[in-house]
């Protein structure tokens, strides 16, 4: 008994393809974040650094947006749903890598690059402005600083 070959236009939205593709997307995004942080730390020239950072962000964003559709060969509703599930699983994988591996790599304040901009280190105020604030919505959507560096004009920070 011989198996027939499926045509190339068949969607590949099975469970295994979604999980392996999503894992690739999540690990690729984590690698792009590490590359971005390394460029921000080690490239001294501001103009060149900005261009390289922008290229890393554009390449990672384009890859995360289009690779799931290519890997699932999305031609119908099931293929599009498989690509969306692949992106969702990639988000879960990236979050796990971020929490487990990247968060513990916070450097001490005042040494090297200020990772507080990318990885909230010590204290963090989340959300928009409160009714007590006169700055209005969006003045500072969130603010993160190393432990013990919060200005006195702000209320005590809460952990995020």
Residue pairs with C-beta under 8 A, 6 or more apart in sequence:
8 73
9 73
9 75
10 73
10 75
11 72
11 73
11 74
11 75
11 76
11 78
11 79
11 82
12 71
12 72
12 73
12 79
12 82
13 72
13 74
13 78
13 79
13 81
13 82
13 83
13 85
14 82
17 71
17 72
17 82
17 86
18 72
18 82
18 85
18 86
18 89
19 89
21 67
21 68
21 71
21 72
21 86
21 89
21 90
22 68
22 85
22 86
22 87
22 88
22 89
22 90
22 92
22 93
23 89
23 90
23 93
24 67
24 71
24 90
25 63
25 64
25 67
25 68
25 86
25 87
25 89
25 90
25 93
25 94
26 89
26 90
26 91
26 92
26 93
26 94
26 95
26 96
26 97
27 93
27 94
27 97
28 60
28 63
28 64
29 60
29 64
29 90
29 94
30 93
30 94
30 97
30 98
30 101
30 102
32 56
32 57
32 59
32 60
33 60
33 98
33 102
33 118
34 102
35 56
36 53
36 56
36 57
36 118
37 113
37 115
37 118
39 49
39 52
39 53
39 56
40 49
40 53
40 113
40 118
41 112
41 113
43 49
43 52
64 87
64 90
68 74
68 82
68 83
68 84
68 86
68 87
68 90
69 79
69 80
69 83
71 83
71 86
72 79
72 80
72 82
72 83
72 86
73 79
74 80
74 82
74 83
102 119
103 119
105 115
105 119
106 115
106 116
106 119
106 121
107 113
107 115
109 116
109 121
109 122
109 146
109 147
109 149
115 121
116 122
116 144
116 145
116 146
117 144
120 144
120 160
121 144
121 145
121 146
121 147
122 144
122 145
122 146
122 147
122 148
122 149
123 144
123 145
123 146
123 147
123 149
123 150
123 157
123 159
124 142
124 143
124 144
124 157
124 158
124 159
124 160
125 140
125 142
125 143
125 144
125 154
125 157
125 158
126 142
126 158
126 160
127 141
127 142
128 137
128 138
128 141
129 135
129 136
129 137
129 138
129 139
129 140
132 155
133 139
143 154
150 156
150 157
